[in-house]
Amino acid sequence: YLANGGSMIVLADSSPISGLAGEDDTLSAYLAEHWRVILDDNFIIDPSVNPPTNAVSYSYAEHPITEKLNSLVVFMPFARSLSLAADEPLTQTELVSTIERAWGETDFSALDTDGNPAAFDIGEDKPGPLVIAAAVEDETSGTRLVVFGNAAFADDTDFDAYGNGDLLINSIDWAAEQENLISL
């Protein structure tokens, strides 16, 4: 489908939230191999917000999806970070990034209230700023892909909060090549 110019939106929770910790994740492998989008095995800690397990948008890239979001905040509870590996002929855009003080926590026991509190560990955790949403376009095939390191921001509880719904709807409009529908 994607090889023939289709589009896809991926909402990928961190492995402790999705229940895929220690499991083979074929979607993650496919995204890394074919679209050069790596779903990092972590969850984001943002010490500037309460609770710190909410990844909050700090900056947006110049892109049709985000061009009207500059005055809105997006938050993603228990999000994972993404990494992009440059690859021609793909056009990759880091749509949404966190504040520099955020980090990708790799010690999943920090989610347990009885465990150690999350703290940045040099050499183990990924330093910020972190990418929490990315867009990829293959100009040759026309394929458009948007990847989020979280699914909860789009659920009934959080969809109407801040810019969450706008970010998702804008992503769907862009993926469907309906940029004229992108708005707030």
C-alpha positions as CSV (number, residue, x, y, z in Angstrom):
1,Y,0.0,0.0,0.0
2,L,2.7,2.5,1.0
3,A,5.0,1.5,-1.9
4,N,2.1,2.5,-4.2
5,G,1.7,6.0,-2.9
6,G,-0.5,5.3,0.1
7,S,-0.4,7.2,3.4
8,M,-0.3,6.2,7.0
9,I,-0.6,7.7,10.5
10,V,1.2,5.8,13.2
11,L,0.5,6.3,16.9
12,A,3.1,4.2,18.7
13,D,3.1,4.1,22.5
14,S,6.2,3.4,24.5
15,S,6.8,-0.3,25.1
16,P,5.7,-0.4,28.8
17,I,2.4,1.3,27.9
18,S,1.8,-0.8,24.7
19,G,2.7,-4.1,26.4
20,L,5.3,-4.8,23.8
21,A,8.3,-4.7,26.1
22,G,10.6,-7.6,25.2
23,E,8.4,-8.6,22.2
24,D,9.3,-8.5,18.5
25,D,7.8,-5.3,17.2
26,T,7.4,-5.7,13.4
27,L,5.9,-2.2,12.9
28,S,9.0,-0.7,14.6
29,A,11.3,-2.7,12.4
30,Y,9.4,-1.8,9.3
31,L,9.4,1.9,10.1
32,A,13.2,1.8,10.8
33,E,14.1,-0.2,7.7
34,H,11.9,1.4,5.0
35,W,11.1,4.9,6.3
36,R,14.2,5.5,8.5
37,V,12.0,6.4,11.5
38,I,13.3,4.7,14.7
39,L,10.9,4.3,17.6
40,D,13.2,4.8,20.6
41,D,12.7,2.3,23.4
42,N,12.1,4.9,26.2
43,F,9.5,7.2,27.6
44,I,9.9,10.9,27.9
45,I,10.4,12.7,31.2
46,D,9.9,16.5,31.0
47,P,10.8,18.0,34.4
48,S,9.2,21.3,33.5
49,V,5.6,19.9,33.7
50,N,3.5,18.1,36.3
51,P,3.4,15.2,36.0
52,P,6.8,14.9,34.3
53,T,5.6,11.9,32.3
54,N,3.7,14.3,30.0
55,A,5.9,15.1,27.0
56,V,5.1,18.7,26.1
57,S,5.7,20.4,22.7
58,Y,8.4,23.1,22.9
59,S,9.0,23.7,19.2
60,Y,7.4,23.0,15.9
61,A,9.0,22.6,12.5
62,E,8.0,24.6,9.5
63,H,5.5,22.2,7.9
64,P,1.9,22.3,6.7
65,I,0.9,20.2,9.7
66,T,2.3,22.5,12.3
67,E,2.3,26.0,10.6
68,K,-0.8,27.1,12.5
69,L,0.0,25.5,15.9
70,N,2.7,27.9,17.1
71,S,0.5,29.4,19.8
72,L,-0.8,26.0,21.0
73,V,0.7,23.4,23.2
74,V,0.5,19.7,22.6
75,F,1.0,17.2,25.4
76,M,1.5,13.4,25.1
77,P,1.3,11.3,28.3
78,F,4.0,8.6,28.5
79,A,5.3,9.3,25.0
80,R,8.4,7.7,23.5
81,S,10.9,9.7,21.4
82,L,11.6,9.2,17.7
83,S,14.9,9.3,15.8
84,L,15.2,10.0,12.1
85,A,18.0,8.5,10.0
86,A,18.4,10.7,6.9
87,D,17.8,8.8,3.7
88,E,17.4,10.0,0.1
89,P,14.8,10.3,-1.5
90,L,12.8,10.7,1.7
91,T,11.9,14.1,3.1
92,Q,11.8,13.8,6.9
93,T,10.6,16.5,9.2
94,E,10.9,16.6,13.0
95,L,7.4,18.0,13.5
96,V,7.3,18.4,17.3
97,S,10.1,18.5,19.8
98,T,10.4,18.8,23.5
99,I,12.3,21.2,25.7
100,E,16.1,20.6,26.0
101,R,15.8,19.5,29.7
102,A,13.5,16.6,28.8
103,W,15.1,13.1,28.3
104,G,14.2,9.7,27.1
105,E,14.1,7.5,30.2
106,T,15.2,3.9,29.6
107,D,14.7,2.5,33.1
108,F,11.0,1.5,32.9
109,S,11.0,0.7,36.7
110,A,10.7,4.5,37.1
111,L,7.1,4.1,36.1
112,D,6.5,2.0,39.2
113,T,5.7,4.2,42.2
114,D,7.7,2.0,44.4
115,G,10.8,2.1,42.1
116,N,13.5,4.7,41.9
117,P,12.4,8.1,40.8
118,A,13.3,9.0,37.2
119,A,16.7,10.7,36.9
120,F,18.8,11.4,33.8
121,D,21.6,8.8,33.5
122,I,24.4,9.8,31.1
123,G,25.1,7.1,28.6
124,E,21.8,5.3,29.2
125,D,19.1,7.8,28.7
126,K,18.6,9.9,25.6
127,P,19.2,13.7,26.2
128,G,16.7,16.3,24.9
129,P,15.4,18.0,23.0
130,L,13.5,14.9,21.8
131,V,11.3,14.4,18.7
132,I,7.8,13.3,19.6
133,A,6.2,13.5,16.1
134,A,7.7,13.3,12.6
135,A,6.5,13.4,9.0
136,V,8.1,11.5,6.1
137,E,7.3,12.0,2.4
138,D,8.6,10.0,-0.5
139,E,8.5,12.3,-3.5
140,T,9.0,9.4,-5.9
141,S,6.0,7.4,-4.8
142,G,3.9,10.2,-3.2
143,T,3.7,8.3,0.0
144,R,3.1,10.3,3.2
145,L,3.7,9.0,6.7
146,V,3.2,10.7,10.0
147,V,4.6,9.0,13.2
148,F,3.7,9.9,16.8
149,G,5.5,8.5,19.8
150,N,2.2,8.3,21.6
151,A,-1.4,7.3,21.1
152,A,-3.0,8.7,24.3
153,F,-2.9,12.4,23.1
154,A,-5.6,11.4,20.5
155,D,-8.0,9.5,22.8
156,D,-11.3,10.9,24.1
157,T,-9.7,12.1,27.3
158,D,-7.0,14.3,25.7
159,F,-8.1,15.0,22.1
160,D,-9.8,18.3,23.0
161,A,-7.0,19.5,25.3
162,Y,-4.8,22.3,24.0
163,G,-3.6,21.6,20.4
164,N,-3.8,17.8,20.6
165,G,-6.8,17.4,18.3
166,D,-5.6,20.1,15.9
167,L,-2.2,18.3,15.5
168,L,-3.9,14.9,14.8
169,I,-6.5,16.4,12.3
170,N,-3.8,18.4,10.5
171,S,-1.7,15.3,10.2
172,I,-4.7,13.3,8.7
173,D,-5.4,16.2,6.3
174,W,-1.8,16.4,5.2
175,A,-1.5,12.6,4.8
176,A,-4.6,12.6,2.7
177,E,-3.1,15.4,0.5
178,Q,-5.9,17.7,1.6
179,E,-3.8,20.6,2.8
180,N,-6.6,23.0,2.1
181,L,-8.5,21.5,5.0
182,I,-5.7,22.2,7.5
183,S,-6.9,24.8,10.1
184,L,-7.4,25.3,13.8
